[in-house]
Amino acid sequence: DSGSAKTTPEKDDLEYLTPVSIGTPPQVLNLDFDSGSSDLWVFSSELPQSSVSGQSLYDPSKSSTAEEVQGATWNISYGDQSSSNGIVYRDVVNVGGVEFKSQAVEIATTVSSQFTRDTNNDGLLGLAFSSINTVQPQQEKTFFDNILSNLDAPVWTADLKYHAPGTYDFGVIDKSKYTGDITYTDVDQSDGFWMFDVAGYGFGNSTFKAAPFKGIADTGTTLAMIPAEIAGAYYRQVKGAKLDSQQGAYVFPCDSVLPDFIFGVGNARYTIPGKFINYSLLDESDPTTCFGGLQPDMGIGFAILGDILLKSTFVVFDAGTESTPRLGFAKK
Ligand SMILES: CC[C@H](C)[C@H](NC(=O)[C@H](C)NC(=O)[C@@H](CCSC)NC[C@@H](N)Cc1ccccc1)C(=O)O
């Protein structure tokens, strides 16, 4: 079994949304595939109308294959202080042609305001490790874990693009989507994330520094949150850049030329083009001040390598067979 689903960026590549069919007859919702969490949850008919602003809703009562998981609940919080919770159904879920007949579909009865405001995002499809799924009393598996034994290869891949649609593939590594070799690196799944060692970094006219740091590959995070001293050194190369204390983030004049950022995986080196790092306006009302795609991590002990970094490469999330899970990176 293998499949491919097109994923489309919201404005400024804030998130990438992918159509997912749930139930019988299929109800199609656009979900944020998130390798930084492990719950598949959706906006639902059980939400108060005040929490919904244009999102598509999954209604289990309209699906002949939906079955409630009696007594099961879920409750998740995210790094940006957003959250959601609710109850659990099992139903048929189809992503890009790959189907699992009894996937736990966590329906929201409460969502925080960030999700209500995110009008095109109908929910999340978690692709981190099932060990951090929040369903109680009986933890549920991610879609990837459920389909793994049926896949031609134990992998899913992310080909995210700058201001353009890309694809998430399951069970296949599509050679047409990358160039050169894939460099693999071991994953430490003990926190439930796709955590790996970044071998080092470089930018502008400074040479590559082999100063390794840990990070998680997080398709559900927009920016790349890197160690504060590295972010500081990078923005010192940008005339007029400053740390906006209110935002806790680096901003700079929109006409700044931003250096490319090089990161290492093993012996390989990958480039995030400076134009990706000139992320967006800080505020629609001020066309002169822009917001950086590289920002300091919140000192949680590891970097969060989100879409700004991931979209510059082709990424293989490999569950491994007998070996440990690993991440593969390739140029494209
Ligand atoms: C505050 C909560 C902390 C961060 C922690 N939660 C997590 O780590 C959760 C699973 N993952 C996340 O909060 C982050 C990774 C943070 S590293 C600790 N990834 C998922 C996030 N991008 C999903 C998202 C997508 C769109 C809008 C908002 C949020 C916990 O439950 O303890």
The ligand as a MOL file (V3000), in Angstrom:
LIG
                    3D

  0  0  0     0  0            999 V3000
M  V30 BEGIN CTAB
M  V30 COUNTS 32 32 0 0 0
M  V30 BEGIN ATOM
M  V30 1 C 2.3530 23.5200 26.3040 0
M  V30 2 C 2.1920 22.0450 25.9180 0
M  V30 3 C 3.5360 21.3650 25.7360 0
M  V30 4 C 4.2930 22.0660 24.6300 0
M  V30 5 C 3.3520 19.8940 25.3590 0
M  V30 6 N 2.5970 19.7820 24.1130 0
M  V30 7 C 3.2690 19.3660 23.0070 0
M  V30 8 O 4.4570 19.1540 22.9460 0
M  V30 9 C 2.4160 19.2010 21.7590 0
M  V30 10 C 2.0380 17.7240 21.6180 0
M  V30 11 N 3.2060 19.6090 20.5870 0
M  V30 12 C 3.4580 20.9460 20.4000 0
M  V30 13 O 3.0070 21.7970 21.1270 0
M  V30 14 C 4.3860 21.3610 19.2510 0
M  V30 15 C 5.7870 20.9590 19.6330 0
M  V30 16 C 6.2340 21.7630 20.8100 0
M  V30 17 S 7.7810 21.1780 21.4050 0
M  V30 18 C 7.4510 20.9650 23.1080 0
M  V30 19 N 4.0960 20.7430 17.9590 0
M  V30 20 C 2.7760 20.6920 17.5810 0
M  V30 21 C 2.1970 22.0480 17.2780 0
M  V30 22 N 2.9440 22.7440 16.2360 0
M  V30 23 C 0.7690 21.7830 16.8400 0
M  V30 24 C 0.0010 22.9900 16.4890 0
M  V30 25 C -0.3920 23.1860 15.1770 0
M  V30 26 C -1.1620 24.2760 14.8080 0
M  V30 27 C -1.5180 25.2110 15.8170 0
M  V30 28 C -1.1300 25.0210 17.1410 0
M  V30 29 C -0.3770 23.9070 17.4750 0
M  V30 30 C 2.6080 19.1990 26.4850 0
M  V30 31 O 1.4790 18.7150 26.1900 0
M  V30 32 O 3.2000 19.1090 27.5550 0
M  V30 END ATOM
M  V30 BEGIN BOND
M  V30 1 1 1 2
M  V30 2 1 2 3
M  V30 3 1 3 4
M  V30 4 1 3 5
M  V30 5 1 5 6
M  V30 6 1 5 30
M  V30 7 1 6 7
M  V30 8 2 7 8
M  V30 9 1 7 9
M  V30 10 1 9 10
M  V30 11 1 9 11
M  V30 12 1 11 12
M  V30 13 2 12 13
M  V30 14 1 12 14
M  V30 15 1 14 15
M  V30 16 1 14 19
M  V30 17 1 15 16
M  V30 18 1 16 17
M  V30 19 1 17 18
M  V30 20 1 19 20
M  V30 21 1 20 21
M  V30 22 1 21 22
M  V30 23 1 21 23
M  V30 24 1 23 24
M  V30 25 1 24 25
M  V30 26 2 24 29
M  V30 27 2 25 26
M  V30 28 1 26 27
M  V30 29 2 27 28
M  V30 30 1 28 29
M  V30 31 2 30 31
M  V30 32 1 30 32
M  V30 END BOND
M  V30 END CTAB
M  END
